[in-house]
Amino acid sequence: MKKIYTKMAAGLGALACLMTMTAGLAACSSENEEPKQDDGRKLRQLTIENVALTRATLTDNVSTLGAAWKSGDAATYINLSTLPSLNSGVLTAASDRTSTSFTGSVTCTTGDRLALIYPAVSPAGVNGAFNINLSGQTGTLEDIAQCYHYVYGTGDVTSETESTATGTISSMKSLLAVCKFTFKDGSNNPIPVSNLKISYGGDLEAGYPQSYSLTPNINAESVNIPTNLTPSGSPLEVDLTENPASVVYVALLPCGSSSEKVTFFFSVTTGSNVTYTGTANAYLIAGRFYPVTITLTKQS
């Protein structure tokens, strides 16, 4: 009987060991395999062809702006079909052209609706909201092209394989206006700008709305910044201290209308610490380019 018990114990021990090894192998296999979702979504290399002209690279054509993508430009995608579960990342431009493909790794499936935002942003929350921020501009066209002239478009994943996907996207829409300011004194001489401050209203105390949070909508092709935002407590400041210039490029929020213009207050300081101020009435439309000359008054 002792021999029988001994053999049974040995057999049970071997079985337990085998079960442990099997469980370990299963766990190892589960960790190495890419998880698949029941809805068919998985990580795929997505390519969106012919993403239309935007403002990644800007060229001043006097009365208009020319624009083209630059190879390596990074745009943020948000998979609108997975919200409120935030699924976002980066897609990259393939070439220096007015229309190019964007590629990147996206968790998606055929039929998913995507939003594309340039320059890259950091969406957050359950609705994928992202922030438009105008502070920190340096007054050059290159600075605006790389950091401030936000554009937005939506599209769809149209086909897939096990590891790849393709998609299409509508034309990218500019969310801001770009102004080219030339300031002159009372004698019509250009003012060299070292620092520019802009506010709504009759003085700097009115401030300027320097940021706005936008929420993508799966049922809308674009998002829009309201044209009646309340200014913040401080003016928008453009610092040209390192490279003073007689022409200043600034990205601004759309505002006002043809029947209700907004009053802008400008304060310009030169490298020799002379200040000029003045106002102008205007309305700005998103996507438009405004070359403007403004006469300012020297402050004593």
Protein Blocks (a to p, Z undefined) as FASTA:
>chain_A
ZZmmmmmmmmmmmmmmmmmmmmmmmmmmmmmpccddfkopacdddddehiacdfkbccde
hjaccddddehiacddddfklpcbdcddddddfbdcfbdcddddddddehiacddddddd
ddedjkopacddfehiehiaklmmmmmmccddddddfbdcfkbccddddddddfbdcddd
ddddfkopacddfbdcddedjbfknopafbdcddddfkbcbdcddfkbccdfbdcdddfk
lmgcfbdcdddddedjfklccddddddddfkopacdddddddddehiacdddddddddZZ
